[in-house]
Amino acid sequence: MTLDGKRVLLTGAGGHLGKMLRERLHGKVKLLRLSDISAMTPARAGEEVVVCDLGNEAGVHALCSGIDAIIHLGGFSHEGDWPTIHNANILGAIHLWEGARKAKVERILFASSNHAVGLRRRSPVIDHTAGARPDSRYGLSKAFGEDIASLYAYKHGVKGYCMRIGSCFEKPRDERMLSSWMSFDDFERLVHVGLTADYTYEIVYGMSRNTRTWWDNANAYRLGYDPKDNAEVFAAEVTGKVSANPLDEEFQGGGYVSPEFEGDAKTIP
């Protein structure tokens, strides 16, 4: 299936990944509606630009009108206090999925995160069936997003494609990212699968075909994802760049684990 004729809403279009994906989708879909809380560059042919706070129910519902597929990158992209996470990531998700249901949107691609499972240890390898174990308020909001995607997929028929994104940058920044990194090219490939594959509800990992990995991504491969890049080519640049806090090196969530940590790590399976 191609992208021709698809009308796509991209939330978080003004962010790090949103700006990159906007360029890669431009001209490949019938309509690309771009939304963020802050101003974006002006619309080009085939684009619409709409400033909208995800906490604005009516505004979010309007965003969904006339759309076939949503790529939901929007929300607060780091750890934050409860009011911030609640408004942008939890209430925003409720507004988006309900708006999609009412507008008969076919599918939502959700930018989940490795932080939804960030309090899992780095061994053994886990797959898409691993349940959430968030490392932060941010990670919890991503676990909530996976669950609301499941509800709306199975009960309301809005297909859900949850991408547990690792570390999507031009190249890895530390040793941890040798396991979690995803190139921009591979992210585009993962999104293309989400826009075209036949599924009801799936969890996949947002990672390149890395030699080192904590995640079995066979489910993504089954759907058609074929990553071409490998973080290992950067190993010499980042080996030894690790956190000074041993907790951050023990669990998958890295630097999201140790802040505010008051529990006993030995009790975490």
C-alpha positions in Angstrom: 0.0 0.0 0.0 1.3 3.4 -0.9 0.7 6.7 0.9 -1.0 8.3 -2.2 -4.3 9.8 -1.2 -3.8 9.6 2.5 -4.7 12.6 4.7 -2.3 12.6 7.6 -2.3 14.6 10.9 1.2 15.0 12.4 1.1 16.3 16.0 4.2 17.6 17.6 5.2 18.9 14.1 7.4 21.6 15.6 9.5 19.2 17.7 12.8 17.4 17.1 11.3 14.4 15.3 8.2 16.3 14.0 10.3 18.7 11.9 12.3 15.8 10.5 9.3 13.7 9.6 7.5 16.7 8.1 10.2 17.1 5.5 10.2 13.4 4.7 6.4 13.2 4.3 6.0 16.4 2.3 4.7 15.7 -1.1 4.1 12.0 -0.3 0.6 12.3 1.0 -2.5 14.0 -0.2 -2.7 16.3 2.9 -0.3 16.7 5.7 -1.9 18.6 8.6 0.7 19.9 11.0 0.0 20.7 14.6 2.0 21.9 17.6 1.5 24.2 20.6 3.8 26.8 19.2 4.2 28.5 15.9 5.6 26.5 13.0 7.0 27.5 9.6 4.3 28.4 7.1 2.3 25.7 5.2 3.5 24.6 1.7 1.5 23.0 -1.0 -0.3 20.0 0.4 0.1 21.2 4.0 -2.0 22.7 6.7 -0.5 24.3 9.8 -2.7 24.5 13.0 -1.5 25.7 16.3 -3.3 23.7 19.0 -2.8 22.8 22.6 -3.5 19.1 23.2 -5.4 20.1 26.3 -8.0 21.9 24.2 -10.6 19.3 23.6 -12.6 21.1 20.9 -9.4 22.1 19.1 -8.0 18.6 19.1 -11.3 17.2 17.8 -11.2 19.7 15.0 -7.7 18.6 14.1 -9.0 15.0 13.5 -11.7 16.0 11.1 -11.2 14.7 7.5 -8.1 12.7 8.5 -7.2 9.1 7.6 -4.2 8.6 9.8 -2.6 10.3 12.8 1.1 10.3 13.7 1.0 11.3 17.3 4.4 12.8 18.3 2.8 15.6 20.3 3.0 16.1 24.0 5.6 16.9 26.6 8.7 15.0 25.5 10.7 14.8 28.8 10.0 14.2 32.4 7.9 16.9 34.0 5.7 17.7 36.9 2.2 16.1 37.2 0.2 19.1 35.9 2.4 19.3 32.7 2.4 15.6 32.0 -1.3 15.3 32.7 -2.4 18.1 30.4 -0.1 17.3 27.4 0.3 13.6 27.5 -2.7 12.1 29.3 -5.5 14.5 28.8 -4.1 15.2 25.3 -4.2 11.5 24.5 -7.8 11.3 25.7 -8.8 14.2 23.5 -6.9 12.8 20.5 -8.3 9.3 20.5 -11.8 10.4 21.2 -11.5 12.9 18.4 -10.2 10.2 16.1 -13.1 7.9 17.0 -15.7 10.6 16.3 -14.0 11.6 13.0 -13.7 7.9 11.9 -9.9 8.1 11.6 -8.5 4.8 10.4 -5.4 4.5 12.5 -3.1 6.3 15.0 0.6 5.8 15.1 1.7 6.6 18.7 5.2 7.7 19.7 5.5 5.7 22.8 8.8 5.4 24.5 11.4 3.1 25.9 10.6 4.9 29.2 7.3 3.0 29.3 9.5 0.0 30.1 12.4 1.9 31.6 12.5 0.1 34.9 13.1 -3.2 33.2 16.7 -4.5 33.5 18.9 -4.6 30.4 18.9 -8.4 30.5 17.1 -10.5 29.5 16.0 -9.3 26.1 12.2 -8.4 26.0 9.8 -8.3 23.2 6.5 -6.5 22.4 4.6 -8.6 24.9 6.5 -7.2 27.8 4.2 -5.1 29.9 4.8 -1.6 31.0 7.2 -0.8 33.8 7.6 3.0 33.6 10.6 4.8 35.0 9.0 8.3 35.4 5.8 10.3 35.1 6.7 10.7 31.5 7.1 7.0 31.0 3.8 6.4 32.8 2.1 8.7 30.3 3.5 6.7 27.5 2.2 3.5 29.1 -1.2 5.2 29.3 -1.0 6.0 25.6 -0.4 2.3 24.8 -3.4 1.4 26.8 -5.7 4.0 25.3 -4.6 2.9 21.9 -5.5 -0.7 22.8 -9.0 0.3 24.0 -9.8 2.3 20.9 -8.4 -0.3 18.6 -10.3 -3.3 20.0 -13.4 -1.5 21.1 -13.8 1.3 18.5 -11.9 0.1 15.5 -9.2 2.8 15.5 -6.1 0.9 14.6 -3.2 1.4 17.0 0.5 1.2 16.3 2.6 2.0 19.3 6.3 2.7 18.7 8.4 2.3 21.8 11.0 4.8 20.5 14.5 4.3 21.9 16.9 7.2 21.1 16.2 8.8 17.7 19.1 11.1 16.8 21.5 11.7 14.0 23.9 9.4 15.8 24.3 7.8 19.3 25.4 10.2 22.0 26.5 7.7 24.7 27.2 4.0 25.2 23.6 3.3 26.2 22.4 4.4 22.8 24.4 1.6 21.1 21.4 -0.5 22.2 18.6 2.0 21.9 19.5 4.1 18.9 17.3 4.6 15.8 18.4 6.5 12.8 16.2 9.1 11.1 16.0 6.9 8.0 14.9 3.9 10.0 12.3 6.0 11.8 10.9 7.0 8.5 10.8 3.3 7.5 9.0 2.4 10.8 6.4 5.1 10.3 5.8 4.0 6.7 5.0 0.5 8.0 2.6 2.0 10.5 0.8 3.9 7.8 0.5 1.0 5.4 0.5 -2.4 7.2 -2.6 -4.4 8.0 -3.0 -4.7 11.8 -5.5 -3.9 14.6 -3.2 -3.1 17.6 0.6 -3.6 17.8 3.6 -2.6 19.9 6.9 -2.3 18.1 10.3 -1.0 19.1 11.7 2.1 17.6 15.3 1.0 17.0 17.7 0.4 14.2 19.1 -3.1 13.5 21.6 -2.7 16.3 24.2 -5.4 17.2 23.6 -4.6 20.9 20.0 -4.7 21.9 17.6 -5.1 24.8 14.6 -5.6 22.6 13.5 -8.4 20.3 11.8 -6.5 17.4 10.5 -9.5 15.5 7.0 -8.1 15.7 8.0 -5.0 13.7 9.9 -7.2 11.2 6.8 -9.3 10.8 4.8 -6.2 9.8 7.4 -5.2 7.2 9.9 -3.1 9.0 13.4 -3.5 7.6 15.9 -1.2 9.3 19.2 -0.6 7.5 21.3 1.1 10.1 23.3 -0.1 13.1 24.6 1.9 16.0 27.7 -0.3 16.2 29.4 1.9 13.6 29.6 4.6 16.2 30.9 2.4 19.0 34.4 3.9 19.0 32.9 7.4 19.5 30.7 6.6 22.5 32.2 3.6 24.4 32.9 4.7 27.9 30.4 7.5 27.9 28.2 6.2 30.8 26.3 7.6 33.7 28.0 8.2 37.0 24.9 6.7 38.7 24.9 2.9 38.7 21.1 2.8 38.7 21.1 4.5 35.3 23.3 1.8 33.9 21.4 -1.1 35.5 18.0 -0.3 33.9 16.8 0.4 30.4 15.6 3.9 31.1 19.1 5.3 31.7 19.0 8.8 33.1 15.3 8.8 33.8 15.8 6.1 36.5 17.9 7.7 39.3 16.1 11.1 39.7 13.7 10.9 42.7 14.5 7.2 43.1 13.6 6.2 46.7 12.9 2.5 46.4 15.0 -0.6 46.7 16.4 -1.6 43.3 16.8 -5.2 44.5 13.0 -5.5 44.6 12.6 -4.8 40.9 12.5 -8.0 38.9 
